[in-house]
Each structure stands twice: as structure tokens, then as C-alpha cells.
Amino acid sequence: TLKFVWFMPQAPILVSAPLQLLICLILLGVFVGYAAFAGLVVMVLFVLVVSRCQMIAQGYMVRTMGAKDQRLKVEAELLKAIKVVKLYAWEETVEHRVDEIRQNELRLMLRYRLLQGVMFLSFSSATLVMSTATFAAYQAITGEQLDAPTAFTAMSLFAIITFPLSAGPLFMRFFLEAQVASRRIQAFLEVPDAKPTYPNSFMGVERRQLEDNAAVCLDAQELRWVDGSLLLRPPTGSASLSLKIKRGEFVAIVGRTGAGKTGLLQALLGELPLQEGCGSVGMHGSVGYCAQQAWVCNATVRENITMGAYSEDSNSQARRYEATLRAC
């Protein structure tokens, strides 16, 4: 949203700048005649150059934002697993990985800023080149000596043209950043919603009742992340992934970092939707989930522990609250 805040005050330039240019060019045509077309040709050439730079800069901006997202993702994972990193002395390895991503981001940002500088330099020098070309064409076409009234009037008009031309790069910069931000927001909003997991039913195309003693069931050819990358594949000798947990069982999922434990839980919760016709998942009864990332409510310690269900009149809730405090 900050990109739009920066862009909106510059939006009136989209109307005022072309109007100022048009009026000044008409007045130049009145004073210098056909020589004004020389300045117009120069301005068109500068616009073409800047447009090409803008297209290249937009590509670098998109790549820069992608590199930034990748860096933030790695840094967030690092903060979550900082204890493991310290225990296994992985500081240098993680630092090298983050630094590599950061250097790539800085290279893309440098190229983007260089293109921004080229656009600013082009528009800044456009007035000087336009005036030189116009005066040269005036003497070549008319064959007369350029007099003071015509020269000073033309210079005043060129000075007026300086503002819309100098404001052009600033407008293009904010417009480019707002456009990239808009596309990123649109891509996020267009992501399909995850289908909720309802008790006693399966997600996906097929819906059937769970077995009498089943609490959790998962049948899938494979599991993939939202971006399409592979999460879990069937074990050797098996055609599909199959998980069945009976009621009353206590199950622990163990594995190394990145093995897919969190992804499997997300698939069971319905936050990682299965592909059409590639499997189904179902649960019986209600679901309670404690995420790996800790969070607290904006409330008291008691309300965070009891989730607002504490009552002074309930002895069982009071005992449970006291037991939780002793255990923690």
C-alpha cells in the first residue's frame, strides 16, 4: 500500500504534463514555425528511449521483489530454527546462503537504479537538446538571424516544458512500483481458497464416510506445495500415500528438517489442498491444532491459557488453570 501512497499524489501529472507540453509546442510553432518540429522529433526520441528503459526496469523490479521475498523467507526460517543452527554450528553455512541471496538482490537493485538514473538524465537533458535542435532548424529553414524576442520567448517556453519533462521520470518510477505491487497483490488474491475439512467427510471429488474406528484418513498419489513443488511421494513399492489413524491412538510424526512433517499436517487440516482426482483426506470429530509458530492474544495470561473460557464458578476450570501454571 505504501507504493500506492507514493503514486497517488503524482497521478495529476498524467493529465497536466501532456497538456502543458501540447500548449507549449503549439506556441513554439507560432513563434518559430516549422522549426518546432525539430524539437518535437527530439522529444519523441527521448520518450522512446525512456519507454524502453522503463520496460527493462520493470523486469528488474519484479526480479528484485522476488529476490527480496526469498531472502525474507530464509531469514524467517532462520529465526524459527535459530536454536538448531546454534547447536549444529551452521552459522557460516546459513550466513553464506543469506549473503548469496542478498548479493543477488543488491545486483538487481543496482541495475534498476542505474536505469532510473538513465531516465532522469534523459529527461533532464531533453530541454537543452530540444532548444538546440529548434534554434538550429529555425536558422536552417528561414535563413534569418535569430532575433532576441523570438529567442527569449522560445527559451521561456522551453523552461515551462522543463517541469513536465523533469516530473516524468518521478511519475514513471512511482507508477512502475505501484504497478508491480498491484500485480503481486492481484496474484495473491487470485490464489484459490483452501477447501475446509468437515467432520466425517473427505476433501476432493470423492466423499465417503470414515470407518467406524477411524479418526484420520489420507489417501493421495502425492503431496505438492501450492507452487507445484513436490512435498511427499509414495514410498518405494507403493502406488500411493496412505495414512489411517484409529480413534484413541497417540501418533507422533518424526523426521529430519524439511522432510515434510508440517506439510503433511497442513494437508490433513485442509490448508494444503489436494489436486483434483489425486486423493482425499478426512477427519472425524473436532480438530485442535497448536501451530509451530507461537502466538499470544492481546489479553491477560489467564485468558491466553484458557482462551477466554475461564469461569470463577467452575472448579474444574480453576484446577485445570492451576495445573497448567504448575506444569509450565
N, C-alpha and C positions, 0 to 999 in steps of 0.2 A: 504493500500500500504506500510505502514511502516514495516509490518511484512515481506513482500517480500524483502524490502531493507535490513533487517537484515539477511534474509535467503540466499540471492544470494551469498554474499562473502564466506559463508560456503559450498556452493554447491560443489566445487572441492574436499572437504573431502570425498564425496561419492565415488570418484574414487581413490584418493590417499590412504585413510585409509585401504581399503581391500587389495590393492596392497602391502603396507608396511607389513601388517600382514602376508600375504602369503609368502613373501620373507623371513621374519624373522623366520617363522615356518619351512620353508624348511632348512634354515641354522641351526636352532636348531636341526632338525633331523639329519643333517650331523655331528654335534658335540656330541650330547647326544644320538643319536639313537632313539630307540622306547620310551624312556622316554619323548620325546617331545609330545607324545600323551596324557600324563597326563596333561600337560599344555593346550593342545587343548581341552580336556574334561572340564577343569575348565573354559576356556574361553566360551565354548558353554553354560555351565550352567549360567554364568553371563549374556550372551546375552539373554537367555530365561527369566531370572528374569527381566531384563531391558525391554524386549519387553512387558511382562505382565504389568509392571508399566506404560509403555508408553500408552497402551490401556486404562488403568484406568484413567491416566492423561488426555487423550484426551476427555473422557467423562466429567471430571470435568471442562476442558477448555470450552467446549460447554455450559455447565450449567452456568459457570461464565459469559460468554458473554451474555447469555440470561438474567441473573440477572442484569447485567450492563445496558442492553437495557431497562429493566423495570424501573430501577432507573432513568435513564436519561429521560424517558418518563414522569414519575411522576414529576420530577424536572422541566421539560419544562412546563407541565400543571400548576405547582405551580407558576412559574414566570408569566405566562399569566393571572392567576387569583389571583395575589397577593393582589389586592385591595379588592376583595370579601373575601379572607381569613382574612385580617385585619379587615374588617367591622364586620364580624361574629365571630371574635376571635377564629378562627380554628387553631391557630398556633400549639398548643400542639398536636392536632389530626393529622395534616399534618406532623409534626416533627416525631411523633411516627411511622407513616406509612413509611416515607422515611428511618428512622433509622432501622426499621424492614427489609426492602429490602436491605439496606446497610450491616446489620449484616449477612444476608444470603449470600450476595456476598463475604464478607470477609471470612466466613467459607469455601466457595468453593475455594477461592484463597489460603487459608491456606493449604487445603488438596492437592491442585495442587502443591504448593511449597514444601510440605513435600515429595511428590512423586518425584519431581525434585531432592531433596536432596538425596533420596534413590538411584536414578540413578547415581548421581555424586559420591556418596560413593562407589557404586558397582564397577564402572569403575576405581576409584582411588585405591581401594584395590585389583583389579584384578591382577595387575602385581606382587604384593607381594605373593598372593596365588598361582599364576601360577609358579613363580620361586621356591617356597617351594615344590609344588607338583612335579615339574620336577626333582629337585635335589633328593627328596626322592625316586621317581621312578627310577632314574638313579642308586642309590646305591642298591635298591632292585633288579633290573633286572641284573645289571652287577656284583654286589657283590664286586666291587672295590672301593677304596677310591677316592673321587672326588679330582682331582688334580687342581692346580691353573690355568693353561692355559685354561682348559675346563670351570672352574667356572667363571673366569673373562670374557671369550668370551661370555658365556651364559648370564651373567649379562649385558654385553653391548647390546646384542640383546634384552633382556627384557627392557632395558632403551629406546631402539628405539620403542618398542611396546607401551611404556607408552604414547607417543604422540597420536597415533590414538585412543587408548582407552580413554584417557582423553578428546579428542576432540569429541568423540561420544556423550556424554550427551548434549554438547552445540549444536551439529548439530541436535540432536533429538528434543531439545527444540525449536529451530528456525523452524525446519521442521514441528513440530506439530502445532505451532502457525500459520504458513503460510498455512497449510492445512485447519485449521478451518476457517481462513479468506477467503480462496478460496471458500470453501463451502458456506459461508454466502453470498459472492458476487454472486456466481452462483445461489443461491436460489433467490436473489433479481432480477437478470437479467432474470430469468425464469418466473417471475410473468407475467401473461397475460396483454397485453396493454389494457387500457380503450378505449372503443369504443367512438368516438366523437359523440356529439349530433348535428345533422344538422337541420337547419330550415325546418319546415313543414314536418318533418318525425319523426317516432318513433324508439327508440332503441329496440333491441331484435329481435326475429324472425318475429313478425308481424310489418308491416309498412303500415300506412294508413294516410290519410290527416286529419289534425285537423279540428274541427268545425270552421265555419266562424268567430265566435266571440271568439274563444278560443286562449289564449296566451300560457298557460302551462297546460299540462295534465299528470297525473301519475296514472297508474293502475298497482298494484302489489299485489301478495299474501302476501308478507312480504319483509322487507328490512334487509339485513345482511351485516356485515362488510366483508372485504376481507378474514379475518381469519376464517369466518364461524359463528362468534358470532352474536346473534340476535340484531338488531338495532331497528326496529319498527315492531309491529304486528298489525293486524286489530283490531279495537275497538270491544267491546262486541256486539254481534248481527250482525256483518258484516263479509262477507266472504273474503273481500279484502280491501286493501288500495286504496282510490280513492281521487285524488286531481285535481280540474279543476279551473283554474283562467281565467277569461274573460279579453279581451283587455280593457285597461283603468282602471282596478281595482288596488287599492293600498292595498297590503296584508302584514300583519306583522305576523311572526311566533314567538310565545312566549312559554315559558316553563322553568322548573327548569333546573339546571345544569345537563348535562348527559341525558336529555330527548330525544335527537336525532335531535335537530334543525340543527346542522352542517351536520350531516349525510344525512338528507333529502335534503339539498341544494346540497351536493355532488352528490346525486343520480340524481337530476334534471340537473346538469351540465355534467353528464356522467363520473365523476371521481369515482363513486361507481357503477360499472356495475351490472346489474340485472342478476340473474341466468336464464339460458336458459328456455324459456317457462313459466317463473314465473311472467311476467308482461312486461310493456312497458312504455316509457316516451317520451314526445315530447315537442318541443318549437316552437313558431312562431316568426320569426324575429331574430334580432341580440341579443346578450347577453352581459351585462356588469356586472361584479362581483367585489365587494370590499371585499377582504378576511378579516377574523377576525385578522389575524396576520399582523401588519403594516409593510410596507417596503418602501424604497425610492430608486430612481435611482441615479446613480453616475453622477449627473448633478446639475444645479442650482435649486433654489427654484421655479422659474417661470417654468422651464422645467418639474419639478416634478408635478406642479399643472396642466399645460396644456398638459402634456405628449408629448411635442415636437411639438404641433400643433399651437403654438402662432405665430402670424404674426403682425408686426408693422402696416401693411396696413389695417388690419381688425379691424374696430371699435367694432364689436360685440364681438370678442375675447378679445379685450382690456377691454371692460366693464365687461365681464364675469370674467376675471382675477382679476380686481379690486374688484368686488363684492365678490369673493372668499376670498381675503385678508381681507376685512372688516368683513366677516362672521366668519372667523377663529381667 
